[in-house]
């Protein structure tokens, strides 16, 4: 029987300690199941002759494609899908039902839209953040040796590297050094029996930021800064094919829109939308229309960027070629 995943708060104004005690700790994984995962993780990746490494996708890689490095090591790129899937499997105590750890790893979805679960941490309103970065700017994946792949895989799928914060305004808090340091200290205590081993796997060192949990204000409201144009649903919104086959597409068919001189993605507008909600960006280079789902699939580099996560805005000097599929002619009066 799956324990209920407690929903994240829709509004909050308090300290980090209050957020943790009242909300976040209730969706964390028990020490016993994390210990079991850790034991099997180490046995598989340290003892297997040819394990499958799951690393965070970088430029030049396609999610879910199995590849080998110049050293012959096998790996598969992912987005944040493993975090949702692994949390569900461990939280629901289904991890122990796996035939083997290798089959468990093989089953992990690499794309967020392949995560088919009855419930998951994201649906409950939580954003999965990381204590140690899953990317470091190194995209020379053919040169990654086994140790590098192990480090990247541990950061990508080990539950000790996940912490959970409310989705609302997650861009402001998920990368905040104080928030990260706070959860580091909590996990160091909660998962103490395996913590040093985990740090060795991820090549991690303690944060330098002092934790002032009772002074740090963690605050957000349910207000959504989105310009709406009447009730739209995924059922009555036109498909991408309909948009791009139609020479003139009405801006009124979008759930939200904004204007900017260049192609720009604003997290305050995009993040509150549902995956199949469509938004419109009016620029000097033309008008771009896409769903939040299409944005995540095509512009993963933007979603993962510090600019988008922390500053809530990311813009291109010139629209990249991959954006041209979303460029449309519009009738501004419709």
N, C-alpha and C positions, 0 to 999 in steps of 0.2 A: 504494500500500500504506500503510495507516494505521499509524504508529508507535504502539507500545503506550503508553497513558496509565498512568503509574506510579501504583499505588494509594497512597493516603494511609496513614500509619502508624496502627495501631489504638491504640497507646500511645506516649507520648513524654515525655521529661524531659530538657530541655537548653536551650541558648541559642537565640536567634532565628537566629544565624548557622549553628548546627548544623542547625536545622530547614530553613533555606533550602538549604544546601549538600548535605545528605543527601536532601532530599525535594522541597521546593517548586520549586526551579529546574528540575527535570526535567519539569514540566508547563507551563512558560512557553512562549510563542510566540517563534519566531526573529525577529530584527530585520528580516530581508529581507521576510518575509510581512507583518509589522506595518507596515512602510514602504509596501508596496504597498496595503494596506487604507487607510492614512492618506491616501495620494495620491488614491485614488478617492473616499474619503469627502469630502475637501475639494472635489474637482472637482464632485461631485454636489450637495452641500449649499450650496456657495458660488456655483455657476454655473448650476444648474438653475432654470428659471422657477417650477416648482411641485413641489418635492421632497416626499416623504412623510417626515415626522418621526416617530421612534419615541421616545416619552417614557414615563417611569415613571408608572404609574397613580396617580392621587390620588382622593380622595373625589369622587363624582359622575360618575366615568368608568367605562366598561366595557372590559375588556381585549379588544383586537382590533377595536373599533368605529372605523371611519374617520370623523373629524370635521373641521370647519373652525373656526378662530377667527373673531373679529369682523374680523380683518384679512384673512381669506380663506386663511390658511395651513392646509395639510392635515397632520393628525397622527393617530397611532394609539397608544393606551395599551398598555403591556405590564407583565408582572411580570418576574421574573429570567430568563425563558426565553431571551431573546436571548443572555445570557452563556453558557449551556450550548451553544446552537446555533452561535454564532460561534466559540467555542473549538474545537469539533469541526471546523468547516469549515476553519479556518485551520491547526489542528494536523495535520489529515489532508491538507493541501495541496489541498483541493477548492475553495477560494475562487477560484483562478485559472481554474477551469472554468466559472464563471458567465458567461452571455452578456453581462451588463451589470451595473453596480453597482445600477441601479434595480431590476432583476429580483431581484438578491440581497437588497436591502432588502425588497422585496415578499414574498419567501419566508420572511423571519424570523418564527418563531412568536411570538405575543404571550402565550401561556398556557403555563405549565410542563407541562401535560398534553397539549399539542400537540407536544411535542418527541419525535419518533420517530426515534431514532438507534440504530445498533448498539451504540455505546458512547458515554459522555459523561463529562465531568469530575465530575459529581455521582455517577454510578454508581461511579466510582473512589474515592469517599470524600472528595471535596474540596468545600468550601464556597466559592462565589464572593463575595468581598467587594469593596468599592469604596474607592479612595483618596479620591475626592471624592464627597460625598453625592449621591444621585440625587433626593432630595427635600429641600425646604427650608421646608415649611409653607405655601407659596403654592399655593392650589387654585383660584385665579381663572383657570382655563385659557382661558376665552373672551378674556381680555385678553392672553394671551401673544403677543408679536410674534415675528417671524422670528428675531431674535437670541436671544430667550429659548428658543424651540424648538430652535435649534441648540445652545445650551449644554446643555439638558436631554438632547437626543439624544446628544451627544458623551459625556456622563457615563454614559448608559444603555448605549451599544453599542460605544464605542471600546475596543479591547482594552488600551490603555494605562491605563485606569481600573480594570481587573480585577486583583485578586491572589487567590491561592488558598491556603487554609489547611485543615487537617483538619476534617472536619465535627464530630468529637467536641469538645464544649465550644466550638463556634465562637462562641456568644453572648458568651463572656467575652473572646475575643481579636479578633474581627473589627472591633470598634469601638474597640479600645484605641489611644490616641494613639501609643504607642511602636511598636506593630506597624505602624500606618499609616505613620508616619514612616520606619520601616525599609524598607518596600517602596517608598515614594516614592524614597528614595535609590538603591535597587537599580534601579528602572525608569529613573530619571534617567540612570544610567550605561548600562544595557542598551539603552535606546531614545534615546540622546543625539541622533542626527541629527534627530529629529522632536519631541523633548520640548518645546521652547519653543513650537512650533506647537500641540502638544496642550494645553499650559497655556492658551494663548490661546483655544482652542476651548471649553474647560470653564470658563474664567474662574477658574483655580485659582492659588493661591499656596502656596509651600512651607510645610509644617507648622512650627509653632513649638516642637514637642516635640523635645528632644535625643535622638538615637539612641544607646542604650547596649546594643547588640545582644549583647555578650558578658557583660552583667550581667543582662539581662532573662531571667527563667526562664519558658520556655514549657513547660507541663506538663499532661498529662492522662492518665487511665487508661482502660481499656476497661470499667470498672465502669459499669453502667447502673442508675440509681436508679428502677426501674420495678417496680411491684407486678404480678406476672404471675399468671394464673389458668389455667395449663395451655396446651399448644400450640394456637395458633389460626393459621389461614391465611386469605388472602383468599378461598380457595375455600369454606371451611366456615363463614366468618362470615356472619351474615344481612345482607341488603342494607338500605339505608336504608328502602326501601319496606316491607320486611317488618317493620322495627322500628316504623314509625309507623302501620302498619295494625293492629298487634297492641296491644291495650289494656294489656297487661302484658308488659314486657320484662325479662328476667333480667340482672342486673348481671354474672353469671358469664359471659355471652357477650362481655364486653369483655376486651381484652388487658390493660388497665390501668385503674385508677380511683383517685380521691382525693377528699377532702372539703374544702370551703372554705365560709365563710359566704356568699360571693357568687360569681357566675360568674367563674371565675379560670382562666387558662391558665398552666400550669407547663412551662417549656421542658425542665427536667430529665426530666420524664415523657414529654412529647410527642415531642421531637426524636429519641430513639433508636428510635421506632416506625417500622414500614414504612408506606407511604402508605395501604394499605387496612386497617391495624390500627385497631381501634375502641377508643376510651377513654371513660370515664364520669366526669362531674363531679357530685358530690352537694352541693347547696347548700341554703340556707334558702328559696330561690325555687323549688326543684324540682331534678330530675335531668336532666342534659343528656348525650346520647350522640351521638358523631359519629366519623368516621374522621379520620385525619390529613389525608387528601386533602380532605375536606369542610372541615376547619378552615382549611387553606391557601386554599381557594377562597372561603370566606365571610368569613374574618377576616384578610384580607391586611393591614389596618391594624395588627392586633396583631403579626403576623409581622414587619412592618417597623419596629415601634416600638422606641425605645431601651430602654424598660422590659423588653420581652420579650428583646431581643438581649443586653443587658448585665446586667440584674438577674434575668433568667430567670423573670420573673413579670409577669403583666398581669391586672388584675381590674377589672371594671366596678362602679360604685356600684349600678347597676340593670341587669339583663340587657337588652340592646337587642332590638328587635323581630326582627331577623334571626336571633337565637338561638332564637326560639320554635319554629322548625321542628325543632329538635333536642331539645326538651323532651319527656320521656316519663314514663309511669307505670311503675314498676318493682316487681318482686318481689325484695326484698333477700335472700331465702333461696334464690334459684335461681342 
